[in-house]
């Protein structure tokens, strides 16, 4: 069952960069919603939509957040793999 405590426990296990990425994603997601909810002038049919700097910044924030989350997961995976490899090498030296 999904509970707040269980969700917080799972969030605590995330790598630091992934946590930062989630915060950035939440902020940029709210900014993106606000940007798209603000009133736009009526556009003529066939005319391209020009994004405001606020919309572009919100989209850039979403992209940056995804990169941070992915980078956090990859760095954590490499660190765990390296630690596991060193533990195995240490055990093998002890056996030999």
C-alpha distances in whole Angstrom, upper triangle without the diagonal:
4,6,10,11,9,10,13,13,13,16,18,18,20,24,26,27,24,23,26,26,23,25,28,26,24,28,29,27,28,31,31,30,33,35,35,35,38,41,43,47,47,48,50,50,50,50,47,44,45,42,43,42,39,37,38,37,34,34,35,32,30,32,32,28,27,30,29,25,27,30,27,25,29,30,27,27,31,31,29,31,34,33,32,35,37,35,36,40,40,39,42,44,44,44,47
4,7,8,6,7,10,11,11,13,15,16,17,21,23,24,21,20,23,22,19,21,24,22,20,24,26,23,24,28,28,27,29,32,32,32,35,38,40,43,44,45,48,47,47,47,44,41,42,39,39,39,35,34,35,34,30,30,32,29,26,28,29,25,24,27,26,22,24,27,24,23,26,28,25,26,29,29,27,30,33,32,31,34,36,35,36,39,40,39,42,44,44,44,47
4,5,5,6,9,10,11,12,14,16,17,21,22,24,21,19,22,22,19,20,24,22,20,23,26,24,24,28,28,27,29,32,32,32,35,38,40,44,45,46,49,48,49,48,45,42,43,39,39,39,35,34,35,34,30,31,32,29,27,29,29,25,25,28,26,23,25,28,25,24,27,28,26,27,30,30,28,31,33,32,32,35,37,35,37,40,40,40,42,45,44,45,48
4,5,5,6,9,10,10,12,15,16,19,20,22,19,17,20,20,17,17,21,20,18,21,23,22,22,25,26,25,27,30,30,30,33,36,38,42,44,44,47,47,48,47,44,41,41,37,37,36,33,32,33,31,28,29,30,27,25,27,27,23,24,26,24,22,24,26,23,23,27,27,25,26,30,29,27,30,33,31,32,35,36,35,37,40,40,40,43,45,44,45,48
4,5,5,6,9,10,11,13,15,18,19,22,19,17,20,21,18,19,22,22,20,23,25,24,24,28,29,28,30,33,33,33,36,39,42,45,47,48,51,51,51,50,47,44,44,40,40,39,35,35,36,33,30,31,32,28,27,29,28,25,25,27,25,22,25,26,23,22,26,26,23,25,28,27,26,29,31,29,29,33,34,32,34,38,37,37,40,42,41,43,46
4,5,5,6,9,10,11,13,17,18,21,18,16,20,20,17,19,22,21,20,23,25,24,25,28,29,28,30,33,33,34,36,40,42,45,47,47,50,50,50,49,46,43,43,40,40,39,36,35,35,33,30,31,31,28,26,28,27,24,24,26,24,20,23,24,21,20,24,24,21,23,26,25,23,26,29,27,27,31,32,30,32,35,35,35,38,40,39,40,43
4,5,5,6,9,10,11,15,16,18,15,13,17,17,14,15,19,17,16,19,22,20,21,24,25,25,27,29,30,30,33,36,38,42,43,44,47,46,46,45,42,40,39,36,36,35,32,31,32,30,26,27,27,24,22,24,24,20,20,23,20,17,20,22,19,18,22,22,20,21,25,24,23,25,28,27,27,30,32,31,32,35,35,35,38,40,40,41,44
4,5,5,6,9,10,13,14,16,14,12,15,16,13,14,18,17,16,19,21,21,21,24,26,25,27,30,31,31,33,37,39,43,44,45,48,48,48,47,44,40,40,36,36,35,32,31,32,29,26,27,27,24,23,25,24,20,20,22,20,17,20,21,18,18,22,22,19,21,24,23,22,25,27,26,26,30,31,30,32,35,35,35,38,40,39,41,44
4,5,5,7,9,13,14,17,15,13,16,18,15,17,20,20,19,22,24,24,25,27,28,29,31,33,34,34,37,40,42,46,47,48,51,50,50,49,46,43,43,39,39,37,35,34,34,32,29,30,30,26,25,26,25,21,22,23,21,18,20,21,18,17,21,21,18,19,22,21,19,23,25,23,23,27,28,27,29,32,31,31,34,36,36,37,40
4,5,5,7,11,13,15,12,11,15,15,13,15,18,18,17,21,22,22,23,26,27,27,29,31,32,33,35,39,40,44,45,45,48,48,48,47,43,41,40,37,37,35,33,32,32,30,27,27,27,24,22,23,23,19,19,20,18,15,17,18,15,14,18,18,15,16,20,19,18,20,23,22,22,25,27,25,27,30,30,31,33,35,35,36,39
4,5,5,9,10,12,9,8,11,12,10,12,15,15,14,17,19,19,20,23,24,24,26,28,29,30,33,36,38,41,43,43,46,46,46,44,41,38,38,34,34,32,30,29,29,27,24,24,24,21,19,21,20,16,16,18,15,13,15,16,13,13,17,17,14,16,20,19,18,21,23,22,23,26,27,27,29,31,31,32,35,36,37,38,41
4,6,8,9,12,11,9,12,14,12,13,17,17,17,19,22,22,23,25,27,27,29,31,32,33,35,39,41,44,46,46,49,49,49,47,44,41,40,37,36,34,32,31,31,29,26,27,26,23,22,23,21,18,19,20,17,14,17,17,14,14,17,17,14,16,19,17,17,20,22,20,21,25,25,24,27,29,29,30,33,34,34,36,39
4,7,9,12,10,10,13,14,13,15,18,18,19,21,23,23,25,27,28,29,31,33,34,35,37,41,42,46,47,47,50,50,49,48,44,42,41,37,37,36,33,32,32,30,27,27,27,24,22,23,21,18,18,19,16,13,15,16,12,11,14,14,11,13,16,14,13,16,18,17,18,21,22,21,23,26,26,27,29,31,31,33,35
4,6,8,6,6,10,11,10,12,15,15,16,18,20,20,22,24,25,26,28,30,31,32,34,38,39,43,44,44,47,46,46,44,41,38,37,34,34,32,30,29,28,26,24,24,23,20,19,19,18,14,14,15,12,10,11,12,8,8,12,12,9,11,14,13,13,16,18,17,18,21,22,22,24,27,27,28,30,32,33,34,37
4,6,5,6,9,10,11,13,14,15,17,19,20,21,23,25,25,27,29,30,31,33,35,39,39,43,45,44,47,47,46,44,41,38,37,34,34,31,29,29,28,25,24,24,22,19,19,18,16,14,14,13,10,9,10,10,6,7,10,8,6,9,12,11,11,14,16,15,17,20,20,21,23,25,26,27,29,31,31,33,35
4,5,5,6,9,10,11,13,14,16,17,18,20,22,23,24,26,27,29,30,32,34,37,38,42,44,43,46,46,45,44,40,37,36,32,32,29,27,27,26,24,22,22,21,18,18,18,15,13,14,13,10,9,11,10,7,9,12,10,9,13,14,13,14,17,18,18,20,22,23,23,26,27,28,29,32,33,34,36,38
4,5,5,6,9,10,10,12,14,15,16,18,20,21,22,24,26,26,28,30,31,35,35,39,41,40,43,43,42,40,37,34,33,29,29,26,25,24,23,20,19,19,17,15,15,14,11,10,11,10,6,6,9,7,4,8,10,9,9,12,14,13,15,18,18,19,21,23,24,25,27,29,29,31,33,34,35,37,39
4,5,5,6,9,10,10,12,14,15,16,18,20,20,22,24,25,26,28,30,33,34,38,39,39,42,42,41,39,36,33,32,28,28,26,24,24,23,20,19,18,17,14,13,13,11,8,9,9,6,4,7,7,5,7,10,10,9,12,14,14,15,18,19,20,21,24,25,26,28,29,30,32,34,35,36,38,40
4,5,5,6,9,10,11,13,14,15,17,19,20,21,23,24,26,27,29,33,34,37,39,39,42,42,42,40,36,34,32,29,28,26,24,24,23,20,19,19,18,15,14,15,13,10,11,12,9,7,11,11,8,10,13,13,12,15,17,17,18,20,22,22,23,26,27,27,30,32,32,33,36,37,38,40,42
4,5,5,6,9,10,11,12,14,16,17,18,20,21,22,24,26,27,31,32,35,38,37,40,41,40,38,35,32,30,27,26,23,21,21,21,18,16,17,15,12,12,13,10,8,10,11,7,8,11,11,9,12,14,14,14,17,19,18,20,22,23,23,26,28,28,29,32,33,34,35,38,39,40,42,44
4,5,5,6,9,10,10,12,14,15,16,18,20,20,22,24,25,29,30,33,35,35,38,38,37,35,32,29,27,24,24,22,20,19,18,16,14,14,13,10,9,10,8,4,7,8,5,5,9,9,8,11,13,13,14,16,18,19,20,22,24,24,26,28,29,30,32,34,35,36,38,40,41,43,44
4,5,5,6,9,10,10,12,14,15,16,18,20,21,22,24,28,29,33,34,34,37,37,37,35,32,29,28,24,24,22,20,19,19,17,14,15,14,11,10,12,10,7,8,11,8,7,11,12,11,12,15,16,16,18,20,21,21,24,25,26,27,30,31,31,33,35,36,37,40,41,42,44,46
4,5,5,6,9,10,11,12,14,16,17,18,20,21,23,27,28,32,34,34,37,38,37,35,32,29,28,24,23,21,18,18,18,16,13,15,14,11,10,13,11,8,11,13,10,10,14,15,13,15,18,18,18,21,23,23,24,26,28,28,30,32,33,34,36,38,38,40,42,43,44,46,48
4,5,5,6,8,10,10,12,14,15,16,18,20,21,25,26,29,31,31,34,35,34,32,29,26,24,21,20,18,15,15,15,12,10,11,11,7,7,10,8,5,9,11,9,10,13,14,13,16,18,18,19,21,23,23,25,27,28,29,31,33,34,35,37,39,40,41,43,44,46,47,49
4,5,5,6,8,10,10,12,14,15,16,18,20,23,24,28,30,29,33,33,32,31,27,24,23,20,19,18,15,14,14,12,9,10,10,7,5,8,8,5,7,10,9,9,12,14,14,15,18,19,19,21,24,24,25,27,29,30,31,33,35,36,37,39,40,42,44,45,46,48,50
4,6,5,6,9,10,11,12,14,15,17,19,22,24,27,29,30,33,33,33,32,28,25,24,21,20,19,16,15,16,14,11,12,13,10,9,12,12,9,11,14,13,12,16,17,16,18,21,22,22,24,26,27,27,30,32,32,33,36,37,38,40,42,42,44,46,47,48,50,52
4,5,5,6,9,10,11,12,14,15,17,20,22,26,28,28,32,32,33,30,27,24,23,19,18,16,13,13,14,11,9,11,12,8,9,12,12,10,13,15,14,14,17,19,18,20,23,23,24,26,28,28,30,32,33,34,36,38,39,40,42,44,44,46,48,49,50,52,54
4,5,5,6,9,10,10,12,14,15,19,20,23,25,25,29,29,29,27,24,21,19,15,15,13,10,10,10,8,5,7,8,5,6,9,9,8,11,13,13,14,17,18,18,20,22,23,24,26,28,29,30,32,34,34,36,38,39,40,42,44,45,46,48,50,51,53,54
4,5,5,6,9,10,11,12,14,18,19,23,24,25,28,28,28,27,23,20,20,16,16,15,12,11,12,11,7,8,10,8,7,10,12,10,12,15,15,15,17,19,19,21,23,24,25,27,29,30,31,33,35,35,37,39,40,41,43,45,46,47,49,51,52,53,55
4,5,5,6,9,10,11,12,16,18,22,24,24,28,29,29,27,24,21,20,17,16,15,12,11,13,12,8,11,13,10,10,14,15,13,15,18,18,18,21,22,22,24,26,27,28,30,32,33,33,36,37,38,39,42,43,44,46,48,48,50,52,53,54,56,58
4,5,5,6,9,10,11,14,16,19,22,22,26,27,27,25,22,19,17,14,12,12,8,8,10,9,6,9,11,9,10,13,14,13,15,18,18,19,21,23,23,25,27,28,29,31,33,34,35,37,38,39,41,43,44,45,47,49,50,51,53,55,56,57,59
4,5,5,6,9,10,13,14,18,20,20,23,24,24,22,19,16,15,11,11,11,8,6,9,8,5,7,10,9,9,12,13,13,15,17,18,18,21,23,23,25,27,28,29,31,33,34,35,37,38,40,41,43,44,45,47,49,50,51,53,55,56,58,59
4,5,5,6,9,12,14,17,19,20,23,24,24,23,20,17,17,14,13,14,11,9,12,12,9,10,14,12,12,15,17,16,17,20,21,21,23,25,26,27,29,31,31,33,35,36,37,39,41,42,43,45,46,47,49,51,52,53,55,57,58,59,61
4,6,5,6,10,12,16,18,19,23,24,25,23,21,17,16,13,12,13,9,9,12,12,9,12,15,14,14,17,18,18,20,22,23,23,26,27,28,29,32,33,33,35,37,38,39,41,43,44,45,47,49,50,51,53,54,56,57,59,60,62,64
4,6,6,9,10,13,16,16,20,21,22,20,17,14,13,10,8,10,6,5,9,10,8,10,13,13,13,16,17,18,19,22,23,23,25,27,28,30,31,33,34,36,37,38,40,42,43,44,46,48,49,50,52,54,55,56,58,60,61,62,64
4,6,8,9,12,14,14,18,19,20,18,16,12,12,10,10,12,10,7,11,12,10,11,14,15,14,17,19,19,20,23,24,24,26,28,29,30,32,34,35,36,38,40,41,42,44,45,47,48,50,51,53,55,56,57,59,61,62,63,65
4,6,9,12,14,15,19,20,22,20,18,15,15,13,12,15,12,10,14,15,13,14,18,17,17,20,22,21,23,26,27,27,29,31,32,33,35,36,37,39,41,42,43,45,47,48,49,51,53,53,55,57,58,59,61,63,64,65,67
4,6,10,12,14,18,20,21,19,18,14,14,12,11,13,10,10,14,15,13,15,18,18,18,21,23,23,25,27,28,29,31,33,33,35,37,38,39,41,43,44,45,47,49,50,51,53,54,55,57,59,60,61,63,65,66,68,69
4,7,9,11,15,17,19,17,17,13,13,12,12,15,13,12,16,17,16,18,21,21,22,24,26,26,28,30,31,32,34,36,37,38,40,41,42,44,46,47,48,50,52,53,54,56,58,59,60,62,63,65,66,68,69,71,73
4,6,8,12,14,16,13,13,10,10,10,10,13,13,12,15,17,16,17,20,21,22,24,26,26,28,30,31,32,34,36,37,38,40,41,43,44,46,47,49,50,52,53,55,56,58,59,61,62,64,65,67,68,70,71,73
4,6,10,13,15,12,13,10,11,12,12,15,15,15,17,20,20,20,23,25,25,27,29,30,31,33,35,36,37,39,40,42,43,45,46,48,49,51,52,53,55,57,58,59,61,63,64,66,67,69,70,72,73,75,76
4,7,9,12,11,12,10,12,14,14,18,18,17,19,22,22,22,25,27,27,28,31,32,32,35,36,37,38,40,42,43,44,46,48,49,51,52,54,55,57,58,59,61,63,64,65,67,69,70,71,73,75,76,77
4,6,9,7,8,7,10,12,14,18,18,17,18,22,21,21,24,26,26,27,30,31,31,33,35,36,37,39,41,42,43,45,47,48,49,51,52,53,55,57,58,59,61,63,64,66,67,69,70,72,73,75,76
4,6,6,9,9,12,15,17,21,22,20,21,25,25,24,27,29,29,29,32,34,34,36,38,39,40,42,44,44,45,48,49,50,51,54,55,56,58,60,60,62,64,65,66,68,70,71,72,74,76,77,78
4,6,8,10,13,16,19,22,23,21,22,26,25,24,27,30,29,29,33,34,34,35,38,39,39,41,43,44,45,47,49,49,51,53,54,55,57,59,60,61,63,65,65,67,69,70,71,73,75,76,77
4,6,9,12,15,18,22,23,21,21,25,25,23,26,29,28,28,31,33,32,34,37,38,38,40,42,43,43,46,47,48,49,52,53,53,55,57,58,59,61,63,64,65,67,69,69,71,73,74,75
4,7,9,12,15,18,20,18,18,22,23,21,24,26,26,26,29,31,31,32,35,36,36,38,40,41,42,44,46,47,48,50,52,52,54,56,57,58,60,62,63,64,66,68,68,70,72,73,74
4,6,9,13,16,17,15,15,19,19,18,20,23,23,23,25,27,27,29,31,32,33,34,37,38,38,40,42,43,44,46,48,48,50,52,53,54,56,58,59,60,62,64,65,66,68,69,70
4,6,9,13,14,12,12,16,16,15,17,20,20,20,23,25,25,27,29,30,31,32,35,36,36,38,40,41,42,44,46,47,48,50,52,53,55,56,57,59,61,62,63,65,67,68,69
4,6,9,11,10,10,13,14,14,15,18,19,19,21,23,24,25,28,29,30,31,33,35,35,37,39,40,41,43,45,46,47,49,51,52,54,55,56,58,60,61,62,64,66,67,68
4,7,8,6,6,10,11,10,12,15,15,16,18,20,21,22,24,26,27,28,30,32,33,34,36,37,38,40,42,43,44,46,48,49,51,52,54,55,57,58,59,61,63,64,65
4,5,5,6,9,10,11,12,14,16,17,18,20,22,23,24,26,28,29,30,32,33,34,36,38,39,40,42,44,45,47,48,50,51,53,54,55,57,59,60,61,63,65,66
4,5,5,6,9,10,10,12,14,15,16,18,20,21,22,24,26,26,28,30,31,32,34,36,37,38,40,42,43,44,46,47,48,50,52,53,54,56,58,59,61,63,64
4,5,5,6,9,10,10,13,14,15,16,19,20,21,23,25,25,27,29,30,31,33,35,36,37,39,41,42,43,45,46,48,49,51,52,53,55,57,58,60,61,63
4,5,5,6,9,10,11,13,14,15,17,19,20,21,23,24,26,28,29,30,32,33,35,36,38,39,41,42,44,45,47,48,50,51,53,54,56,57,59,60,62
4,5,5,6,9,10,11,12,14,16,17,18,20,21,22,24,26,27,28,30,32,33,34,36,37,39,40,42,43,45,46,48,49,51,53,54,55,57,59,60
4,5,5,6,9,10,10,12,14,15,16,18,20,21,22,24,26,26,28,30,31,32,34,36,37,38,40,42,43,44,46,47,49,51,52,53,55,57,58
4,5,5,6,9,10,11,13,14,15,17,19,20,21,23,25,26,27,29,30,31,33,35,36,37,39,41,42,43,45,47,48,50,51,53,54,56,57
4,5,5,6,9,10,11,13,14,16,17,18,20,22,23,24,26,27,29,30,32,33,35,36,38,39,41,42,44,45,47,48,50,51,53,54,56
4,5,5,6,9,10,11,12,14,15,16,18,20,21,22,24,26,27,28,30,31,33,34,36,37,39,40,42,43,45,47,48,49,51,53,54
4,5,5,6,9,10,10,12,14,15,16,18,20,21,22,24,26,27,28,30,31,33,34,36,37,39,40,42,43,45,46,48,49,51,52
4,5,5,6,9,10,11,12,14,15,17,19,20,21,23,24,26,27,29,30,32,33,35,36,38,39,41,42,44,45,47,48,50,51
4,5,5,6,9,10,11,12,14,16,17,18,20,21,23,24,26,27,29,30,32,33,35,36,38,39,41,42,44,45,47,48,50
4,5,5,6,9,10,10,12,14,15,16,18,20,21,22,24,26,27,28,30,31,33,34,36,37,39,40,42,43,45,47,48
4,5,5,6,9,10,10,12,14,15,16,18,20,21,23,24,26,27,28,30,32,33,35,36,37,39,41,42,44,45,47
4,5,5,6,8,10,11,12,14,15,17,18,20,21,22,24,26,27,28,30,32,33,35,36,38,39,41,42,44,45
4,6,5,6,8,10,10,12,14,15,16,18,20,21,22,24,26,27,28,30,31,33,34,36,37,39,41,42,43
4,6,5,6,9,10,10,12,14,15,16,18,20,21,22,24,26,27,28,30,31,33,34,36,37,39,41,42
4,5,5,6,9,10,11,12,14,15,17,18,20,21,22,24,26,27,29,30,32,33,35,36,38,39,41
4,5,5,6,9,10,11,12,14,15,16,18,20,21,22,24,26,27,29,30,32,33,35,36,38,39
4,5,5,6,8,10,11,12,14,15,16,18,20,21,22,24,26,27,28,30,31,33,35,36,37
4,6,5,6,9,10,11,12,14,15,16,18,20,21,22,24,26,27,29,30,32,33,35,36
4,6,5,6,9,10,11,12,14,15,16,18,20,21,22,24,26,27,28,30,32,33,35
4,5,5,6,9,10,10,12,14,15,16,18,20,21,22,24,26,27,29,30,32,33
4,5,5,6,9,10,11,12,14,15,17,18,20,21,22,24,26,27,29,30,32
4,5,5,6,8,10,11,12,14,15,16,18,20,21,23,24,26,27,29,30
4,5,5,6,9,10,10,12,14,15,16,18,20,21,22,24,26,27,29
4,6,5,6,9,10,10,12,14,15,16,18,20,21,23,24,26,27
4,5,5,6,9,10,11,12,14,15,16,18,20,21,23,25,26
4,5,5,6,9,10,10,12,14,15,17,18,20,21,23,24
4,5,5,6,9,10,11,12,14,15,16,18,20,21,23
4,5,5,6,9,10,11,12,14,15,17,18,20,21
4,5,5,6,9,10,10,12,14,15,17,19,20
4,5,5,6,9,10,11,12,14,15,17,19
4,5,5,6,9,10,11,12,14,15,17
4,5,5,6,9,10,11,12,14,15
4,5,5,6,9,10,11,13,14
4,5,5,6,9,10,11,12
4,5,5,6,9,10,11
4,5,5,6,9,10
4,5,5,6,9
4,5,5,6
4,5,5
4,6
4
